[in-house]
Amino acid sequence: KQRYQRRVRAKTRSAFGHPLMELPLHRTTLARLETASRALVLQSADLSLVLNAKEESVSHNVGRVLSTVVKIHTAQVAVTTIREALECFGGAGYMEDTHIPVILRDACVLPIWEGTTDVLTSEMMRALSVGSARKEILQYVRDLAHGKCQLGGYDGTPHDSTLDTQLQGLSEHLDIYLSQLELSLEETPHMGRSVALGLGSAHAAASLISLARSTQHSSDVSAANIWMKTGLPSLAGLDTTDINEVTTSFSNNLMR
């Protein structure tokens, strides 16, 4: 319903003498919101396949790590996506009769129930420390992007050479990001949240690329392209000294 309302408003409302749909900035926003919606649905569907797969297809470690990562990522992205969708409606989006404020309020509980982001991140870090879990989850995401994962029934065989080249380039870009992510896993525990969101966004990217390999549809390839450019968060770490300085100052101010 929300996606339908966004399309209707973009076509019927105008600004600067043009329908919103014709404004490049608004079209960009709509494309990002649609891409995010697809990404979250696809990675949730892939998680369900992983959790229902036989042990010989996907290891238990992958399912355990992925279940926490997908929950963290989908909850965080859902809130920001819905908030921006509300903004697309202008003042009307804030009115209760559009039902969007209700959706936003409901979404705000997602990062809280069944484990807050920090609690689930701690669980993810513990799961990654078990056996070869770290190597297995990173390899699973790579295989998903490269069309080597058959859980979704995709044959992974491109039919269009142009699309094949684009998808291969996206997969290689994702490989580089995963390599950076692997290095981040070696750093301080303060990087945990960045790692969780990074791994979640990488899994979403792999899910989008995997679908594009199957459908060979230009829209799906474009969605994967947009996500690779806008959906992968920075993995830059925070300095421990800076963290301690700020938190100590905050604690001291509370005691005054």
Buried (B, 14 or more C-beta within 10 A) or exposed (E): EBEEBBEEBBEEBEEEEEBBBBBEEBEEBBBBBBBBBBBBBBBBBBBEBBBEBEEEEBBBBBBBBBBBBBBBBBBBBBBEBBBEBBEBBEEBBEEEEBEBBEBBEEBBEBBEEEBEBEEBBBBBBEBBEEEEBBEBBBBBBBBBBBBEBEBBEBEBEBEEEEBBEBBBEBBEBBBEBBEBBEEBBEBEEBBBBBBBBBBBBBBBBBBBBBBBBBEBEEEBBBBBBBBBEEBBBEBEBEEEEEEEEEEEEEEEEEEE
